[in-house]
Amino acid sequence: MDVACVQETQWRGSGCRFFGTIGKRYKLFWKGSKAKTDDVGMFVAEKWVDSVVSVERQSERVRVLKMILCDCLLNIFTVYAPHSGKPDEEKETFWNEVFHLVSCVPQNEMVVFTGDGWAYR
């Protein structure tokens, strides 16, 4: 596995660090919130870490990792959609944010989505 995205991390603070043994490590990029809920993070295999251009936290539920893959820029979105118990307004705000972010990606760049809660409930 080259990239693994995680939801509901419940970690405080922010940063990046390696996990595993040399040659088989993953670098975790995360930024938590005070509430310790709904946060997302990304693990990137050591062989791809130097290809990472940026990791941006758009909100506690949305994170975008940009990396160079061959001659192309790859945008990996990890999202954690509000679950069925959340108000419709919160869901609508979330999806508007996601759609806006996608619309800002240039057409010559690749986009991959990962996440939890894709069904609009």
Backbone bond lengths (Angstrom), bond angles and torsions (degrees), N, CA, C in turn:
res aa  C-N    CA-C-N  psi(-1)  N-CA   C-N-CA  omega(-1)  CA-C   N-CA-C  phi
1 M - - - 1.444 - - 1.518 107.77 -
2 D 1.328 115.91 132.71 1.455 120.55 -177.90 1.525 113.04 -96.43
3 V 1.335 116.92 -37.65 1.461 121.56 177.82 1.519 107.97 -137.41
4 A 1.322 116.29 132.06 1.470 121.52 176.07 1.520 107.84 -127.39
5 C 1.321 115.14 129.36 1.459 120.68 -179.64 1.521 109.11 -107.83
6 V 1.323 116.19 138.56 1.461 121.18 -176.57 1.525 109.94 -125.58
7 Q 1.319 115.26 147.82 1.457 121.91 178.77 1.524 108.90 -120.96
8 E 1.330 115.92 163.01 1.470 122.89 -178.74 1.524 111.25 54.78
9 T 1.320 116.50 46.96 1.465 119.84 -175.51 1.519 113.20 -66.12
10 Q 1.324 118.00 -35.94 1.457 123.95 179.22 1.525 113.19 59.60
11 W 1.339 116.24 32.67 1.457 121.48 176.63 1.517 109.14 -101.12
12 R 1.296 115.97 142.90 1.461 120.78 175.56 1.518 108.89 -93.58
13 G 1.321 114.26 163.89 1.455 119.55 177.88 1.516 111.89 74.23
14 S 1.315 115.35 -162.70 1.450 120.35 179.56 1.511 109.21 -152.67
15 G 1.314 115.05 164.11 1.451 118.79 176.94 1.504 112.43 152.92
16 C 1.313 113.35 -164.37 1.447 120.95 175.53 1.523 107.07 -150.15
17 R 1.315 115.17 146.39 1.462 119.81 178.63 1.514 109.73 -159.58
18 F 1.320 115.32 156.72 1.453 121.20 179.61 1.518 111.43 -88.13
19 F 1.330 115.23 145.44 1.466 123.54 173.16 1.522 107.33 -125.80
20 G 1.325 117.18 144.80 1.454 121.02 176.89 1.518 111.91 103.19
21 T 1.334 115.14 -172.16 1.459 121.43 -179.64 1.526 109.71 -101.98
22 I 1.318 116.04 153.12 1.462 120.75 -176.95 1.525 109.93 -53.47
23 G 1.326 114.85 133.31 1.458 121.38 -177.25 1.524 112.92 91.75
24 K 1.331 116.37 -17.37 1.474 121.79 179.17 1.522 110.00 -134.71
25 R 1.316 115.54 32.23 1.455 119.56 -175.55 1.524 112.17 -95.25
26 Y 1.338 113.52 161.25 1.452 123.24 172.75 1.517 107.56 -128.18
27 K 1.313 115.87 141.61 1.457 120.17 175.33 1.520 107.61 -100.66
28 L 1.306 116.05 126.60 1.453 122.58 178.93 1.517 108.88 -97.19
29 F 1.341 115.09 129.32 1.465 122.29 173.57 1.517 106.64 -111.43
30 W 1.340 118.28 124.82 1.453 120.27 179.83 1.523 110.72 -148.45
31 K 1.305 114.05 159.98 1.461 121.77 170.22 1.513 106.22 -150.73
32 G 1.294 116.53 115.74 1.453 121.57 -176.73 1.518 112.49 -92.61
33 S 1.316 114.19 173.27 1.467 120.34 178.01 1.521 109.20 -118.91
34 K 1.323 116.26 168.99 1.463 120.70 178.89 1.517 111.65 -63.33
35 A 1.332 115.99 -33.62 1.462 120.03 -177.04 1.525 112.62 -76.01
36 K 1.334 116.80 -15.72 1.463 122.14 -178.95 1.535 112.25 56.79
37 T 1.320 117.22 36.45 1.464 121.07 175.80 1.517 108.62 -137.64
38 D 1.302 115.43 158.26 1.464 122.76 172.49 1.521 115.12 66.45
39 D 1.310 120.32 1.58 1.451 121.77 -177.60 1.525 111.79 -76.04
40 V 1.330 114.77 155.64 1.452 121.16 -179.68 1.528 109.56 -127.46
41 G 1.321 115.79 156.00 1.455 121.50 178.39 1.517 110.08 -146.48
42 M 1.347 115.92 170.76 1.460 120.64 -178.08 1.516 110.05 -139.28
43 F 1.325 115.44 133.00 1.455 122.72 172.06 1.525 107.92 -101.60
44 V 1.329 117.56 131.89 1.463 121.94 178.42 1.526 108.27 -123.09
45 A 1.334 116.25 130.24 1.460 121.01 179.16 1.527 110.01 -58.84
46 E 1.319 115.71 142.71 1.460 122.89 -176.17 1.535 111.94 -51.15
47 K 1.321 117.86 -37.94 1.461 120.87 -177.20 1.525 112.92 -65.91
48 W 1.348 118.66 -17.56 1.458 123.11 -178.95 1.525 113.70 -105.67
49 V 1.317 118.40 -6.60 1.472 121.59 -173.83 1.525 112.16 -57.65
50 D 1.321 117.77 -40.49 1.466 119.94 -179.88 1.524 112.74 -69.84
51 S 1.322 117.67 -13.21 1.465 122.04 178.64 1.526 112.06 -86.87
52 V 1.328 117.05 -10.99 1.467 120.99 -178.90 1.526 109.31 -72.55
53 V 1.327 115.35 123.90 1.458 122.13 179.65 1.523 110.39 -91.69
54 S 1.344 116.36 -42.36 1.460 119.99 179.36 1.522 110.19 -160.24
55 V 1.317 114.46 157.58 1.460 122.36 173.14 1.517 105.47 -134.87
56 E 1.334 115.38 114.86 1.451 119.80 -174.97 1.521 111.08 -117.61
57 R 1.320 114.92 132.66 1.465 120.63 174.18 1.515 107.38 -92.89
58 Q 1.305 116.29 109.32 1.453 120.67 179.83 1.530 110.63 -80.05
59 S 1.313 116.19 -36.90 1.457 123.66 175.55 1.520 105.84 -161.76
60 E 1.325 117.14 179.64 1.465 117.53 179.57 1.525 111.67 -65.60
61 R 1.331 118.07 -19.75 1.460 122.08 -178.29 1.528 114.61 -102.10
62 V 1.319 117.90 -7.02 1.466 120.63 -175.39 1.528 110.26 -135.94
63 R 1.321 115.06 131.49 1.455 121.94 177.99 1.522 108.05 -139.02
64 V 1.327 116.92 142.61 1.459 121.77 -179.69 1.528 109.37 -126.63
65 L 1.317 115.24 124.11 1.454 122.11 176.01 1.526 107.07 -107.15
66 K 1.330 116.50 128.38 1.459 121.11 177.98 1.518 107.92 -112.10
67 M 1.334 114.91 131.13 1.455 118.88 178.84 1.518 110.23 -143.39
68 I 1.317 115.55 154.69 1.446 120.90 178.16 1.527 108.03 -87.49
69 L 1.320 115.25 127.20 1.461 122.12 178.82 1.523 106.38 -126.90
70 C 1.323 116.49 109.46 1.470 122.51 -171.64 1.524 107.79 58.02
71 D 1.311 117.90 -119.10 1.465 120.98 -180.00 1.516 111.89 -105.81
72 C 1.317 117.74 18.62 1.461 121.23 -173.91 1.529 110.36 -123.97
73 L 1.324 114.82 153.73 1.456 120.11 174.70 1.525 108.11 -95.58
74 L 1.315 116.33 125.16 1.459 123.29 -178.92 1.520 108.84 -106.17
75 N 1.328 116.60 127.58 1.466 123.18 177.02 1.516 108.07 -106.84
76 I 1.317 117.11 114.82 1.461 121.04 178.72 1.526 107.64 -105.48
77 F 1.323 115.11 115.98 1.461 121.77 178.39 1.516 108.17 -96.89
78 T 1.321 117.15 130.61 1.450 120.14 167.69 1.514 106.52 -117.83
79 V 1.324 115.24 129.54 1.460 120.26 -175.30 1.522 110.36 -133.39
80 Y 1.304 114.45 153.29 1.459 121.43 175.90 1.519 107.01 -131.85
81 A 1.327 115.91 97.41 1.461 121.76 -175.15 1.533 110.98 -70.51
82 P 1.327 116.97 148.13 1.466 120.68 175.08 1.528 110.42 -59.67
83 H 1.317 116.32 137.28 1.468 120.34 -177.65 1.525 111.86 -80.98
84 S 1.308 115.43 179.51 1.465 121.70 -172.16 1.526 114.11 -60.99
85 G 1.311 118.96 -23.27 1.456 120.45 -179.26 1.516 114.41 -81.65
86 K 1.318 117.73 -6.56 1.460 121.54 -177.31 1.526 110.56 -85.08
87 P 1.332 117.17 153.95 1.475 120.83 179.58 1.535 111.56 -63.99
88 D 1.318 115.64 148.69 1.466 120.89 179.27 1.524 111.80 -57.70
89 E 1.314 117.54 -35.20 1.459 121.12 179.73 1.530 111.13 -61.31
90 E 1.331 117.00 -40.87 1.463 121.30 178.44 1.533 110.65 -64.78
91 K 1.331 116.29 -41.19 1.471 120.76 178.15 1.521 110.66 -63.74
92 E 1.330 116.05 -44.78 1.462 121.24 -179.43 1.523 110.67 -62.08
93 T 1.318 117.42 -43.03 1.467 122.05 178.13 1.517 110.48 -61.20
94 F 1.331 116.18 -44.28 1.467 121.08 179.23 1.525 110.81 -58.76
95 W 1.341 116.96 -52.16 1.471 120.42 -176.53 1.514 111.19 -66.15
96 N 1.313 118.76 -35.60 1.465 120.75 175.78 1.526 110.90 -62.36
97 E 1.327 116.32 -40.36 1.465 120.94 177.37 1.529 110.27 -62.19
98 V 1.328 117.07 -47.82 1.466 121.01 -179.07 1.526 110.85 -61.45
99 F 1.329 117.17 -47.89 1.462 120.29 -179.34 1.531 111.34 -62.74
100 H 1.318 116.89 -38.43 1.461 120.15 177.90 1.528 110.73 -63.67
101 L 1.325 117.27 -45.96 1.462 120.67 -179.50 1.521 111.58 -60.93
102 V 1.324 116.60 -41.98 1.466 120.28 179.21 1.526 110.24 -64.54
103 S 1.310 117.09 -40.52 1.464 120.10 -178.32 1.531 111.93 -65.54
104 C 1.317 117.62 -19.45 1.461 121.53 179.69 1.533 113.06 -85.90
105 V 1.317 117.84 -9.50 1.463 121.33 -179.83 1.531 108.20 -78.62
106 P 1.325 117.41 125.31 1.464 119.78 178.23 1.532 111.46 -58.51
107 Q 1.326 116.31 147.60 1.467 121.19 -175.73 1.517 113.31 -64.32
108 N 1.321 118.25 -21.90 1.460 120.01 -179.41 1.535 112.81 -85.05
109 E 1.338 117.53 2.42 1.460 122.14 177.81 1.524 110.06 -105.37
110 M 1.326 116.08 148.34 1.465 121.36 178.81 1.521 110.43 -86.47
111 V 1.347 115.15 150.84 1.466 121.75 178.70 1.517 108.86 -130.49
112 V 1.329 115.77 133.74 1.463 122.98 174.24 1.522 107.04 -128.04
113 F 1.334 116.38 134.75 1.462 121.65 177.16 1.509 110.53 -109.76
114 T 1.321 114.75 139.27 1.460 121.58 171.35 1.511 106.44 -135.74
115 G 1.301 116.75 161.57 1.445 117.22 174.66 1.503 113.97 152.39
116 D 1.306 113.15 -168.93 1.453 122.65 -175.27 1.517 107.98 -130.14
117 G 1.303 115.99 139.06 1.447 120.27 173.45 1.503 113.86 87.51
118 W 1.312 118.56 40.23 1.461 121.10 -176.19 1.524 112.92 -68.99
119 A 1.279 118.26 -25.62 1.473 119.50 -179.40 1.523 109.15 -74.84
120 Y 1.294 117.09 131.15 1.457 121.30 176.47 1.524 107.03 -79.31
121 R 1.298 117.34 113.89 1.467 120.80 -173.32 1.498 110.40 -108.68
